[in-house]
Amino acid sequence: MDVRNLASVLEVAKQQNFTKAAEILHMTQPTLSKLVKSMEDELGVTLFDRSGKTVKLTDSGAAAIQRMQVILQSVNDLYTTLDDVSQLKTGTIRIGLPPVISTVFFPRVIAPFQRKYPAIQFVMIEEGAKTVEQRVLDGSIDMGVVISPDEDSSLGRLPFIRQHVSLVLHRAHPLAERETVSLADLSREPFLLFAKGFAVRHHVLDACHSAGFHPAIAHESSQWDLLVEMVAGGLGVSFIPEPITSKIANPDVRVIPKTSPGIPWNLYVLWNKERYASYAMRELLEFIGEKAEENSAVTNCETKA
């Protein structure tokens, strides 16, 4: 049953005249009459009483017209819904990211994107990096944001931020006034690190091993601000991703932006290349790519300065 034929039948019922309906539908009257007769044959009923000067609905025709109106409205709603999706007027994106990353990713990406597309909804799922990667692979989330992910041929990878992890010391520490600190000079210090499962912790330990020692870990936390407070309390030294250090307001700590060797903090956006990407997700990836270029330009300018 052709939906367009339903619209033609409805127009005949509205005009109560085949000739008028044919003019409105831009077809000949014989063509319209043949179309309606074909519909009647398909349904096995007579829709119109043609015996008078005007065309009138039969009992079967009146019942059929009500259902036809519902069907056409549903079809129109379908097209409207699909158009809204394709025009990014609606949609939902599920994003997985570790808690530390959400502090940076939300204000730089999600907030400005939602201002541009207010009807796009986000479901934010805070998980460890390994869990995020696995959930992207199995399709339970649409994309993830992690630090230096493992290589996987089925994962799309878009670099977003390339920065470093900064050293955080008490303001009275002997190294607090240096611009760069060698990690080897911290080998006897108590370390205050992010908890196990945080990628930043893994990168800090790797850098220490490269410097020839394994640090003594005094305390762990999943909250960067608690680590900073412990530094302020004289409990040890800590390492905080560079973009987050701007949020540190405690006057009792000092931030050393560079260590030797350096500790990278490179964020990547991941998605499953083998799964369907919605219009909203494709637009978000393009938006992130533009933001990544802006971040790169700012970083280059700061380096030259």
C-alpha positions as CSV (number, residue, x, y, z in Angstrom):
1,M,0.0,0.0,0.0
2,D,1.6,3.3,-1.2
3,V,1.4,6.1,1.4
4,R,0.9,8.6,-1.5
5,N,-2.3,6.7,-2.5
6,L,-3.6,7.2,1.0
7,A,-3.2,11.0,0.6
8,S,-5.0,10.9,-2.7
9,V,-8.0,9.0,-1.1
10,L,-8.1,11.6,1.7
11,E,-8.2,14.4,-0.8
12,V,-11.1,12.9,-2.7
13,A,-13.0,12.5,0.7
14,K,-12.2,16.1,1.5
15,Q,-13.3,17.6,-1.9
16,Q,-16.2,15.1,-2.4
17,N,-15.4,15.4,-6.1
18,F,-12.9,13.4,-8.2
19,T,-12.2,16.3,-10.6
20,K,-11.5,18.9,-8.0
21,A,-9.3,16.4,-6.1
22,A,-7.4,15.6,-9.3
23,E,-6.7,19.3,-9.9
24,I,-5.3,19.7,-6.4
25,L,-3.2,16.6,-6.8
26,H,-1.9,17.6,-10.2
27,M,-3.1,14.5,-12.0
28,T,-5.9,13.6,-14.4
29,Q,-9.3,12.6,-13.2
30,P,-9.2,9.1,-14.9
31,T,-5.8,8.5,-13.2
32,L,-7.2,9.4,-9.8
33,S,-10.3,7.3,-10.3
34,K,-8.1,4.3,-11.3
35,L,-5.9,4.8,-8.2
36,V,-8.9,4.9,-5.8
37,K,-10.5,1.8,-7.5
38,S,-7.2,0.0,-7.0
39,M,-7.2,0.9,-3.4
40,E,-10.7,-0.3,-3.0
41,D,-9.8,-3.6,-4.6
42,E,-6.8,-4.0,-2.3
43,L,-8.9,-3.4,0.8
44,G,-11.8,-5.4,-0.5
45,V,-14.4,-2.7,0.2
46,T,-16.1,0.2,-1.5
47,L,-14.8,3.5,-0.1
48,F,-17.0,6.0,-2.0
49,D,-20.6,6.1,-3.1
50,R,-20.4,7.6,-6.6
51,S,-24.2,7.5,-7.3
52,G,-24.9,11.1,-6.6
53,K,-23.7,14.5,-7.8
54,T,-21.1,14.5,-5.1
55,V,-18.9,11.7,-3.9
56,K,-19.7,10.4,-0.4
57,L,-18.0,8.1,1.9
58,T,-19.5,4.7,2.5
59,D,-19.6,3.3,6.1
60,S,-16.4,1.3,5.3
61,G,-14.9,4.4,3.7
62,A,-15.6,6.5,6.8
63,A,-13.9,3.9,9.0
64,A,-10.9,3.6,6.6
65,I,-10.4,7.4,6.4
66,Q,-9.9,7.7,10.2
67,R,-7.2,5.1,10.1
68,M,-5.6,6.6,7.0
69,Q,-5.4,9.9,8.7
70,V,-3.6,8.3,11.7
71,I,-1.2,6.5,9.3
72,L,-0.3,9.6,7.4
73,Q,0.2,11.6,10.5
74,S,2.6,8.9,11.8
75,V,4.5,8.9,8.6
76,N,4.8,12.7,8.7
77,D,5.9,12.5,12.3
78,L,8.6,10.0,11.3
79,Y,10.0,12.3,8.6
80,T,9.9,15.2,11.1
81,T,11.8,13.2,13.7
82,L,14.4,12.0,11.2
83,D,14.8,15.6,9.9
84,D,15.3,16.8,13.5
85,V,18.0,14.2,14.1
86,S,19.8,15.0,10.8
87,Q,19.6,18.7,11.5
88,L,21.0,18.1,15.0
89,K,17.8,19.4,16.7
90,T,17.8,16.2,18.9
91,G,19.9,13.3,19.9
92,T,21.8,11.7,22.8
93,I,25.6,11.0,23.1
94,R,27.0,8.7,25.8
95,I,30.6,9.6,26.8
96,G,32.9,7.8,29.1
97,L,35.8,9.5,30.8
98,P,37.9,9.4,34.0
99,P,36.9,11.9,36.7
100,V,40.1,14.0,36.3
101,I,39.5,14.4,32.6
102,S,35.9,15.4,33.0
103,T,37.2,18.5,34.9
104,V,38.9,19.6,31.7
105,F,36.7,18.1,29.0
106,F,33.4,19.4,30.2
107,P,34.1,23.2,30.2
108,R,36.2,23.0,27.0
109,V,33.9,20.8,24.9
110,I,30.5,19.8,26.3
111,A,29.5,23.2,27.6
112,P,30.2,25.2,24.3
113,F,28.8,22.4,22.2
114,Q,25.5,22.4,24.1
115,R,25.3,26.1,23.7
116,K,25.4,25.6,20.0
117,Y,23.1,22.5,20.0
118,P,20.9,22.8,23.1
119,A,18.7,19.8,22.3
120,I,21.6,17.4,22.2
121,Q,21.7,15.5,25.5
122,F,24.8,14.0,27.1
123,V,25.1,11.0,29.4
124,M,28.4,11.3,31.2
125,I,29.9,8.1,32.6
126,E,32.9,8.4,34.8
127,E,35.1,5.3,34.6
128,G,38.8,4.3,34.5
129,A,40.6,4.6,31.2
130,K,40.7,0.8,30.6
131,T,37.0,0.5,31.3
132,V,36.2,3.4,29.0
133,E,38.1,1.8,26.1
134,Q,36.3,-1.5,26.6
135,R,32.9,0.1,26.7
136,V,33.6,2.0,23.5
137,L,34.5,-1.3,21.9
138,D,31.4,-3.1,23.0
139,G,29.2,-0.2,22.1
140,S,27.7,0.5,25.5
141,I,29.0,4.1,25.2
142,D,29.4,6.2,22.0
143,M,32.8,7.6,22.7
144,G,35.4,8.0,25.4
145,V,38.2,10.4,26.5
146,V,41.3,8.9,27.9
147,I,45.1,9.5,28.3
148,S,47.3,7.9,25.7
149,P,45.1,4.9,24.8
150,D,46.3,1.5,23.6
151,E,46.4,0.9,19.9
152,D,43.4,-0.8,18.5
153,S,42.5,-1.0,14.8
154,S,38.8,-0.7,15.4
155,L,39.1,2.5,17.5
156,G,39.1,5.9,16.0
157,R,41.6,8.2,17.8
158,L,41.4,12.0,17.8
159,P,44.1,13.9,19.8
160,F,42.6,16.7,21.8
161,I,45.1,18.0,24.3
162,R,48.9,17.6,24.4
163,Q,50.2,18.9,27.7
164,H,52.2,17.7,30.7
165,V,51.8,16.7,34.3
166,S,53.0,19.4,36.7
167,L,54.8,19.0,40.0
168,V,53.1,20.4,43.1
169,L,55.3,21.3,46.1
170,H,54.8,23.0,49.5
171,R,55.8,26.7,49.2
172,A,58.6,26.1,51.7
173,H,60.1,23.2,49.9
174,P,63.8,23.7,48.9
175,L,62.9,23.1,45.2
176,A,59.8,25.4,45.2
177,E,61.5,28.3,43.4
178,R,62.9,26.3,40.5
179,E,61.4,26.5,37.1
180,T,62.3,22.8,36.3
181,V,62.8,20.0,38.7
182,S,64.6,16.7,38.1
183,L,62.5,13.7,39.2
184,A,65.8,12.2,40.6
185,D,65.9,15.0,43.1
186,L,62.5,13.8,44.5
187,S,63.6,10.2,45.0
188,R,63.5,10.5,48.8
189,E,60.2,12.5,48.9
190,P,56.9,10.9,50.0
191,F,54.6,10.9,46.9
192,L,50.9,11.8,47.0
193,L,49.5,10.2,43.9
194,F,46.2,9.6,42.2
195,A,44.7,6.2,43.1
196,K,45.3,3.0,41.2
197,G,43.4,2.9,37.9
198,F,44.2,6.5,37.0
199,A,46.4,6.8,33.9
200,V,48.2,9.9,35.3
201,R,49.5,7.7,38.2
202,H,50.9,5.2,35.6
203,H,52.7,7.9,33.7
204,V,54.2,9.4,36.9
205,L,55.5,6.0,37.9
206,D,56.9,5.4,34.5
207,A,58.8,8.7,34.5
208,C,60.2,7.9,38.0
209,H,61.4,4.5,36.8
210,S,63.1,6.2,33.8
211,A,64.8,8.5,36.4
212,G,66.1,5.4,38.2
213,F,63.9,5.0,41.3
214,H,60.6,3.8,42.5
215,P,58.9,6.4,44.7
216,A,57.6,5.9,48.2
217,I,53.8,6.5,47.9
218,A,52.5,8.0,51.2
219,H,48.9,8.7,50.3
220,E,46.5,8.1,47.4
221,S,43.3,9.8,46.4
222,S,40.9,10.0,43.4
223,Q,40.4,13.8,44.1
224,W,43.0,16.3,42.8
225,D,42.0,19.0,45.2
226,L,42.5,16.6,48.2
227,L,46.0,15.8,46.9
228,V,46.7,19.6,46.8
229,E,45.5,20.0,50.4
230,M,47.8,17.2,51.5
231,V,50.7,19.0,49.8
232,A,49.7,22.2,51.6
233,G,49.7,20.2,54.9
234,G,53.3,19.2,54.3
235,L,52.6,15.5,53.7
236,G,54.6,15.2,50.4
237,V,54.8,16.1,46.8
238,S,52.2,15.5,44.1
239,F,51.6,15.6,40.4
240,I,48.6,17.3,38.8
241,P,47.8,17.6,35.1
242,E,48.7,21.0,33.7
243,P,45.2,22.1,32.7
244,I,44.0,21.5,36.3
245,T,46.8,23.4,38.0
246,S,45.1,26.7,37.0
247,K,42.3,25.8,39.5
248,I,44.7,25.6,42.4
249,A,44.1,28.5,44.8
250,N,45.9,27.4,48.0
251,P,48.7,29.9,48.7
252,D,50.8,27.2,50.6
253,V,51.7,25.3,47.4
254,R,53.8,26.0,44.4
255,V,53.3,24.5,40.9
256,I,56.4,23.6,38.9
257,P,55.2,23.3,35.3
258,K,58.2,21.1,34.1
259,T,60.0,18.1,35.3
260,S,62.9,16.1,33.9
261,P,62.0,13.8,32.4
262,G,58.7,15.3,31.4
263,I,55.5,13.5,32.2
264,P,53.0,13.7,29.2
265,W,49.3,14.3,29.6
266,N,47.9,13.7,26.2
267,L,44.1,13.4,25.8
268,Y,42.5,11.4,23.0
269,V,38.9,11.0,22.0
270,L,38.0,7.4,21.1
271,W,35.1,5.9,19.1
272,N,34.4,2.6,17.5
273,K,35.0,3.0,13.8
274,E,33.0,-0.2,13.1
275,R,29.8,1.0,14.6
276,Y,27.3,3.5,13.3
277,A,28.0,7.1,14.2
278,S,25.0,9.4,14.7
279,Y,24.6,12.8,13.2
280,A,25.1,14.4,16.6
281,M,28.3,12.3,17.3
282,R,29.8,13.1,13.9
283,E,29.2,16.8,14.5
284,L,30.7,16.5,18.0
285,L,33.8,14.9,16.6
286,E,34.2,17.7,14.1
287,F,33.7,20.2,16.9
288,I,36.4,18.5,19.0
289,G,38.7,18.5,16.0
290,E,38.3,22.3,15.8
291,K,38.9,22.7,19.5
292,A,42.0,20.5,19.2
293,E,43.4,22.8,16.5
294,E,42.7,25.9,18.8
295,N,44.5,24.1,21.7
296,S,47.5,23.4,19.4
297,A,47.6,27.0,18.2
298,V,47.6,28.3,21.8
299,T,50.3,25.8,22.9
300,N,52.5,26.8,19.9
301,C,52.2,30.5,20.7
302,E,53.0,29.9,24.4
303,T,56.0,27.8,23.4
304,K,57.3,30.6,21.1
305,A,56.7,33.2,23.8
